[in-house]
Amino acid sequence: INSTPVCPSIDDFRNQVYSTSYSLITVFGLVGNGFALVVLIKTYRQSSPFHVYMLNLAVSDLLCVMTLPLRVLYYVNKGQWNHGDFLCRISSYTLYVNLYCSIYFMAAMSITRFLAIVFPVQNLRLVTETRARLVCVGIWVFICLSSSPFLMAGEHFDSITNKTKCFEPPNQAQGLKKLVVLNYLSLVTGFVLPFLVILLCYAGIVRTLLSRTHAARRQRGAGLRAIRMIVIVLLTFLISFMPYHIQRTVHLNFLSRTDTTCSEKVAMQKSVVVTLSLAAANSCFDPMLYFFSGEGFRNRLSSLRKSTTGSNQLRTTRLKPVAALESGENHQAS
């Protein structure tokens, strides 16, 4: 990365951290999101707008996690790419699609919770499954199209190391200028704007919950679920998304400088490795969101467990009350 030969290489550090972190993320991401997806699909008859967003978020995470083993192999092979140009481009692309789809689905979930708690009457009319599906289609199309520049960077041969490379930033000044522009566009549209929307929604939710003096027990339950969701989403942003976006912006500006020292370059390169690993780990936080942000998911889980152990007669009688509870919760706490 724009370094002079005298600077020590961080390749060993990079290969170890990436191969370890991506392996762990693959395991936890596949188990957590795969399990959530099975529960959500099996209980689809109890569908709600929040359920639609959870389903799409789980699919996005799984698509990303399934490409991570290719990154693990790349770093285990000490930075040698052996899987062709197409897979190099797809592996880069899916990581960014997942990153920004996660942010936008979290924003959509936050708006849904906000409307349910702050405007419960209008929520009955405004928030529907059909609208949630349309929002999801819009998010997929927007993110897939706006992330398409990441498909432009494929594999390339490095004459210095005599290796075929992937996932490496360009050394040319022209390529760097394009990356800086791309970074600012994705920073504003992919991170800052949805994060502001989320913060505004949470401010409204907290204000409404604090102003309630004699809330019904059920409303208090909805409030608790909203608070849990606020905590998980904000933690995901603070741990995964924010450090990555700040570091990426600082790093790209750093690369265009000519007065940098070796120690600064090494520190900057190591911080890239750590923050990108944390960004990829967002796939592991999302299953927590499904489980803790709504009583609905746990009800789905218990109804699924009962339906698999009980007889056909028990299955039909036990699913009905849960479906009714879910639809009620959708209007109250979605």
C-alpha positions, 0 to 999 in steps of 0.5 A: 500500500504505497509503501517504500521498501524500507518499511516493514511489511505487515503481511504476517499480521494481516494474514493471521488476523484476516484468516482468523477473524473471517473464519470465526465470522463465517462459523458464527454468521452461518450458524446464527443467520442460518438458524434465524432464517429457518425459524423465519421461513418455517413460521412465515404464516405469522408474517409482519413488516418487522418479520419481512425486514428480519428475513431480508437481513438474514439473507443479506448476511448469509450471502456475505458470509458464504463468500468469506471462506474465499477470503480466508483461503486468500490470506492462508495462502499468504496473499495469493489469489487462485480463484479467478477474476470473477470470484475476486470481484464477487467476493469484494462486491458482496461484502459491501452489499451486505454492509450497506444492506444491513445499515438500510434494513436496520434503518427500516426496522428503526422507522417501523418501531418508531411509527408503532410507538410514537404514532400507534394509530397511524401505524395501523394504516401506514405499516403493512407487509406489502409496503415492507416488501416494496421497501426491501426491494427498493433497498436491494436495488439501490444498494446493488446498483450503487455498490457496482463500482466495487465490481470494477476491481478484479484480480491483478498480478503483482510483479514485486511479490510475483503473486496474483492479488485480490482485495488490495487498494490501487497504487496508481494516483488515478485509481486512488482519486476514484476511491476517494470520491467513491468513499465520500459518496458511500460515507454520506449515503450509506452511513451518515444519512441512515445513521441520522435517521436511526438516531432521530427515530430512537430520540422519538421512541425514548421521548415517547416512552419517558412521557408515558406515565400510566402505560398499559403493561403491553405497551411497556413490553413494546417499549422494552423491546424497542429499548433492546433494539436501540441498544443492539443497533447502536452497539453494532454501529459503534463497533462495526460500522463507525470505526470502519467508515472513519478509518477508511476515510482517514486512510484514503486521505493518508495514502495521498500524502507524501510526508508519511513515516514508516511507523505511521504507515504500519499503524495505518495499515494495521488499523485497516485490518482491524476495522475491516474485520469488525465491519465484516463481523456485523453479520454476527450481531444481527442474530442478536437483533432477531432474538432480543428486539421482539417477543415475536421471534421467540414466540416463533421459536417456541411455536416451531418447537411445539409444532415439530414435537407435537401431533398435527392436531396440537400444531394447528391449535398452538400456532393460532394463538401465537399468530394472533399475538404476532399480528397484535404485536406488529401493530404495537411494537413493530 
